[in-house]
């Protein structure tokens, strides 16, 4: 049985009025066999009084006695999402909760379909896909406990990596290595994470400084000399055909027509592709160009040269997001009022190591 909210009424409103947890409200509609008859009737009565309607469906599905959380990933061929999923799976194992993963392959249509198929069979949702609008996510969260990964959505709990701070640290490091210009290889479709990485690079290099992000605060001590060096850098952007190694190889061709001293890639897969094409074209890294990525996946360590990268605690992201969602499902805590932001760290390797880093 599906659930449909009307107006601004949510399962949290019903839970408060009924004196039960949000997960109990969700189960009363989606898994009535797991809620006492009297509690289910009370919840239905309050829901009706508040104007919260149920969308009746006939489904022949196998119910389990174990809590189940859905994990909707943008692309499980991307090591970023695999690491996040591993963290979520660990949290599920600790709490004896099933994690059901769905790979939507960067498709908005697949994302919506996955939600529709999962929402009646899970107790909560972890959304690690940029292909749903904020309003869609807010509607989902009114139906079932939800936590968003690496993207803030007003009114919905989220866990984020501090990409903004990481970008500033990377820009300062590249300036230390003598770079005066940098190209950012950007995600082909706008995403919040991509915009924060580009914003950090652009503002660090003096290309658009403004008010600090409402989510992130710059805590990077820079000497006057380092600050002067990084602020003199120029930053430009190339949009990738795809956030993959092949996208990085294609972007190298565009970069070569307007070369810069350094290249920062949306993720490590893109950077590895860029390194591969640079080697084929006789462009030396780091001698001719400094190259860095984001995420710190295994390819960054094994590439030639090894790749400097901004590492996010990806397993921790998944673990924290899943732990918070499970707490919501089990009625242990209320939704986080603010996004949980986890720090990044810069890992310097051969691809930018011209001289000793500060």
Buried (B, 14 or more C-beta within 10 A) or exposed (E): BBBEBEEEBBBBBBBBBBEBBBBBBBBBBBBBEBBEEEBBEBBBEBBEEBEBEBEEEEEEEEEEEEBBBBBBBBBBEBBBBBBBBBBBBBBBEEBEBBBBBBBBBBBBEBBBEBBEEBBBBBBBBBBBBBBBEBEBBBBBBBBBBBBBBBBBBEEBBBBBBBBBBBBBBBBBBBBBBEBBBBBBBBBBBEBBBBBBBBBBBBBBBBBEEEEEBEBBEBEBEBEEEBBEBBBEBBBBBBBBEBBBBBBBBBBBEBBEEEEBBBBBBBBBBBBBBBBBBBEEEEBEBBEEBBBBBBBBBEBBEEBEBBBBBBBBBBBBBBBBBBBBBBBBBBBEEBBBEEBBBBBBBBBBBBBBBBEEEE
